Structures are given as structure tokens and as C-alpha cells.
């Protein structure tokens, strides 16, 4: 069976911006219901009392990359999702957060600077695969943590309907 291309793509207005303004995380096991249709999450609930925790990021610090990969030999495709960001200023509390993130499989939502929300780790979760604590050398260097979360999904990240999100989150 061939996969039909249903339409092309046109150039759009140059009114988009790059970047991530906030990251929201919860344990993957908190996912209770999730309804996605045509690349948009239209319904989502968490188990009782669970919430997404807000991780604020500095300007131009966080980045999401999705790399589609396929095997001609096996007839398979998947997407590797990589989210990188830093948590500035080393503190014992941030050290403990990093430790807990590394011990969990995570469900992640990122908020783009244009106001769109995307869900990462929808079917398999995201893992904190690399974390680095840095002191910095010079007075102006970053002191804190660099984090990399990675997940492998069957599809690109779906958009989350923005009206769903306020009821799922907790403050930073």
C-alpha cells in the first residue's frame, strides 16, 4: 500500500519566531488520558493530584530538535526528540531536582515563544540522558546545570491545545 501525499506546502508569512519560553514536566506514569487527532492533543488528564511542573528558561537557552530516522532495510521510521536547556545558579535544591529528573521517565510539554505547546515523550517518555554541573571559570561564566532530555517516538511531537494546558500546570 502506498502512502498518498495529500497536498503540497506553500510559503507562509515571515511572522514566526524561534525559541522556547517555558518547559513543563511530570512523571510519565502521571499520564491518565490523552487524545490526539491529526497531530493535535485535544484532551489530556493526569492521575489525581498530579501536575506538570514549570521550568522557566532564560532567553535563547532552550532548544528542541526532532530528528526523523528510518531504516530502508526494516521499513521503519521513528523520531528522536532532544531537548536541551540549562538551570542557572548551582544550589542544593537544583542539584536534587536534577537527580529526580534523572531517575524518572518524563512527559514533557514545551511552550514555544509563538505561544504553541508541543508534547514530548507522548508514548515512551523522555529521559535525562546527559546532565552536567558547571562551576564556570571566569566571573561571567555560567554556574549551574546543562541538561539534555531524549525520547524516541513514532511521530513528530503533537501540538497541545492551549486551552487544555492551564489546568495541568503548577507554578515554578
VOVEXKE-728401 format. One record per residue (C-alpha): x, y, z; residue in one letter. Coordinates in steps of 0.001 Angstrom, whole numbers, padded with zeros to 6 digits, always signed. Example, Ala and Ser with C-alpha at 12.3 -4.5 7.8 and 13.67 -1.06 7.14 Angstrom:
// residues 2
+012300-004500+007800A +013670-001060+007140S 
// end
This chain:
// residues 172
+000000+000000+000000X +001389+003377-000982X +001207+006337+001393X -000508+009119-000557X +000788+012674-000411X -002399+014640+000198X -001176+018159-000573X +001865+020377-001004X +003118+023256+001119X +003176+026977+000416X +005469+029679+001727X +003902+031417+004716X +004237+034944+006102X +007515+035757+007827X +005890+036245+011209X +007299+033274+013128X +009863+033388+015922X +012159+030707+017279X +012783+029636+020813X +011215+028070+023869X +009810+030212+026676X +008941+027522+029258X +009236+023784+029830X +006715+021711+031792X +007456+018241+033141X +005667+015488+035003X +006402+011830+035636X +005373+009697+032648X +003332+007497+034997X +001088+010509+035784X -000472+010291+032298X -004080+009159+032665X -005829+010023+029410X -004570+011516+026218X -006485+012036+022996X -004612+013052+019869X -006055+013563+016418X -004149+014663+013309X -001145+015867+015331X -003114+017836+017963X -003707+016749+021574X -007354+017648+022175X -007876+016021+025601X -005416+015254+028381X -005775+014447+032063X -003318+013343+034708X -003862+010977+037621X -005460+012619+040676X -003411+015470+042121X -000600+015217+039552X +000546+018341+037725X +003135+019496+035239X +005908+021429+036970X +007087+024652+035340X +010758+025075+034493X +011472+028619+033373X +014347+029129+030956X +016471+032107+030028X +016082+033768+026631X +017677+031785+023807X +018728+028968+026154X +016387+026029+025420X +016166+024131+022150X +014089+021256+020821X +015356+019176+017922X +013386+016351+016332X +015350+014085+014002X +013338+011673+011892X +015128+008411+011267X +014256+005490+009071X +015514+002098+008068X +015013+001101+004443X +016042-002460+005340X +013414-002798+008078X +010712-000471+006725X +010599+001501+009992X +010613+005172+010931X +010828+006989+014235X +011651+010414+015614X +014365+011145+018155X +013376+014155+020290X +016201+016060+022020X +015511+018912+024438X +018452+020894+025824X +018349+023659+028411X +020174+024905+031477X +019289+025705+035052X +021364+028666+036176X +022973+029028+039622X +024007+025848+041384X +022030+025239+044587X +021378+022083+046626X +017677+022299+045670X +018520+022393+041927X +021014+019555+042399X +018222+017489+043966X +015808+018370+041126X +018351+017205+038561X +018777+013942+040461X +014997+013339+040496X +014682+014189+036794X +017449+011686+036008X +015669+008950+037996X +012327+009370+036195X +010835+008827+032784X +009200+012154+031923X +006267+013536+029954X +007263+016997+028733X +005447+019949+027206X +007392+022863+025751X +005926+026274+025112X +007316+027947+022035X +007787+031720+022052X +004988+031969+019497X +002556+030518+022083X +002313+026967+020702X +002655+023985+023052X +004240+020691+021924X +004245+017374+023801X +007438+015319+024001X +007672+011693+025070X +003988+011064+024402X +004252+007278+024025X +007622+006377+025516X +008615+009241+027788X +011742+011376+027838X +014912+010516+029739X +017503+012871+031174X +020449+011270+029383X +023116+013938+029928X +023453+016365+032794X +026425+018481+033589X +027156+020573+036662X +029406+023536+035893X +031153+025981+038186X +032386+028242+035412X +035965+029560+035208X +035568+033295+034840X +033299+035586+036846X +030895+035913+033906X +030654+032178+033177X +027518+030131+033747X +027283+028378+037083X +024634+025656+037160X +023426+022681+035147X +023197+021827+031444X +020516+019205+030772X +019689+017017+027774X +016463+015012+027610X +015990+012421+024858X +013000+010414+023717X +012133+008189+020769X +008620+008441+019371X +006781+007019+016363X +005810+010537+015180X +006829+014173+015432X +005642+015938+018590X +001934+016804+018579X +000675+020275+019383X -001250+020596+022657X -004438+022640+022509X -003565+025710+024602X -006942+025752+026371X -006124+022368+027988X -002886+023435+029485X -003670+025861+032336X -005475+023151+034327X -002489+020804+034086X +000295+023007+035388X +001749+024103+038702X +003881+027199+039289X +007690+027064+039103X 
// end
